[in-house]
């Protein structure tokens, strides 16, 4: 507990000491901040779960139809998920994971997801697109997104 002592100067020349205690506002403020942080983390996880579910549904639809319109929608959904993870996730965790080479793990995962999306696009644009290969790439992207989410 912080104590402050003050000497009161009077015209008589005596110096009585007066002391009072400062209130502990940091404990109450940090408790409220912790509550807000945990509530925001819960909200973020719920939002990411909903986004993952919709990405999985779109991936199934893409593997069935193999259309460019479904591919475009799938890529937009993955892009939105990654943007949300980077914008919200990194701010909440306040910790950064580095690979052995000193690079951030999250950035590496985003780069790999981008490469897999390019492979998926090339596969669908080729004349001999195989549904099993499309499904395998969609599943691999889903796994990378789950790694990012966790």
C-alpha positions in Angstrom: 0.0 0.0 0.0 1.4 3.4 -0.9 1.6 5.9 1.9 2.3 9.6 1.5 3.4 11.8 4.4 2.8 15.5 4.3 4.1 18.0 6.8 1.7 20.8 7.5 3.5 24.2 7.9 1.8 26.6 10.3 2.6 30.0 11.6 3.6 28.6 15.0 6.5 26.7 13.4 5.4 23.2 14.5 5.5 20.5 11.8 2.9 17.8 12.5 3.0 14.9 10.0 -0.2 13.9 8.2 -0.3 10.6 6.3 -2.9 9.1 4.0 -3.1 6.0 1.8 -3.5 6.0 -1.9 -6.3 3.8 -3.2 -5.3 0.8 -5.3 -6.9 1.6 -8.7 -4.5 -0.6 -10.7 -6.0 -3.8 -9.4 -9.6 -2.8 -10.3 -8.5 -1.5 -13.6 -6.5 -4.6 -14.5 -9.4 -6.8 -13.4 -11.7 -5.0 -15.8 -9.1 -5.1 -18.6 -8.7 -8.8 -18.1 -12.5 -9.3 -18.2 -12.7 -7.2 -21.4 -9.8 -9.1 -23.0 -11.3 -12.5 -22.2 -14.7 -11.4 -23.5 -13.1 -10.2 -26.7 -11.1 -13.5 -27.1 -14.3 -15.5 -26.7 -16.1 -13.3 -29.3 -13.1 -13.6 -31.7 -13.0 -17.4 -31.3 -16.8 -17.6 -32.0 -16.4 -15.4 -35.1 -13.5 -17.5 -36.4 -15.4 -20.7 -35.8 -18.3 -19.4 -37.8 -16.0 -18.3 -40.6 -14.3 -21.7 -40.7 -17.6 -23.5 -40.9 -18.7 -21.3 -43.9 -15.3 -21.8 -45.5 -15.7 -25.6 -45.1 -19.1 -25.5 -46.7 -17.9 -23.4 -49.6 -14.9 -25.8 -50.1 -17.3 -28.8 -50.3 -19.4 -26.8 -52.8 -16.3 -26.0 -54.8 -15.1 -29.6 -54.9 -18.6 -30.6 -56.3 -19.1 -27.9 -58.9 -15.5 -27.0 -59.7 -16.7 -23.6 -61.0 -14.7 -20.4 -61.1 -17.5 -18.5 -59.4 -17.3 -20.9 -56.4 -13.5 -20.7 -56.5 -13.7 -16.9 -56.3 -16.1 -17.0 -53.4 -13.9 -19.5 -51.6 -10.8 -17.4 -52.1 -12.6 -14.3 -50.8 -13.7 -16.2 -47.7 -10.2 -17.5 -47.0 -8.8 -14.0 -47.5 -11.4 -12.6 -45.1 -10.5 -15.3 -42.5 -6.8 -14.6 -42.8 -7.3 -10.8 -42.5 -9.5 -11.3 -39.4 -6.8 -13.5 -37.9 -4.1 -11.1 -38.5 -6.1 -8.0 -37.4 -7.7 -9.5 -34.3 -5.6 -12.5 -33.3 -2.2 -11.0 -33.1 -3.5 -8.0 -31.1 -5.1 -10.3 -28.6 -2.4 -12.8 -28.0 0.4 -10.2 -27.5 2.9 -12.9 -28.2 4.8 -13.6 -31.3 6.0 -17.1 -32.4 9.2 -17.2 -34.4 10.5 -20.0 -36.5 14.0 -21.2 -36.3 15.1 -18.6 -38.9 13.7 -15.8 -36.8 10.5 -15.3 -39.0 7.0 -15.2 -37.6 5.1 -18.4 -37.8 1.8 -16.7 -38.6 3.3 -15.0 -41.7 4.7 -18.3 -42.9 1.3 -20.0 -42.6 -0.4 -17.1 -44.5 2.2 -17.5 -47.3 1.6 -21.3 -47.5 -2.1 -20.7 -47.6 -1.6 -18.3 -50.4 0.5 -20.8 -52.3 -2.1 -23.5 -51.9 -4.8 -21.1 -53.2 -2.7 -20.5 -56.3 -2.3 -24.2 -56.8 -6.1 -24.7 -56.5 -6.7 -21.9 -59.0 -4.2 -23.5 -61.5 -5.8 -26.9 -61.0 -9.3 -25.6 -61.7 -8.1 -23.6 -64.7 -6.4 -26.7 -66.2 -8.4 -28.9 -68.6 -7.9 -32.1 -66.6 -9.1 -30.9 -63.1 -9.6 -33.9 -60.9 -12.3 -33.6 -58.1 -10.1 -35.6 -55.7 -7.2 -33.3 -56.2 -9.4 -30.3 -55.6 -10.8 -31.8 -52.5 -7.3 -32.7 -51.2 -6.2 -29.1 -51.7 -9.3 -27.7 -50.0 -8.7 -30.1 -47.1 -5.1 -29.0 -46.9 -6.1 -25.3 -46.9 -8.6 -26.1 -44.2 -5.9 -27.8 -42.1 -3.6 -24.7 -42.4 -6.5 -22.4 -41.4 -7.1 -24.6 -38.3 -3.4 -24.4 -37.4 -3.7 -20.6 -37.7 -6.9 -20.6 -35.6 -5.4 -22.7 -32.8 
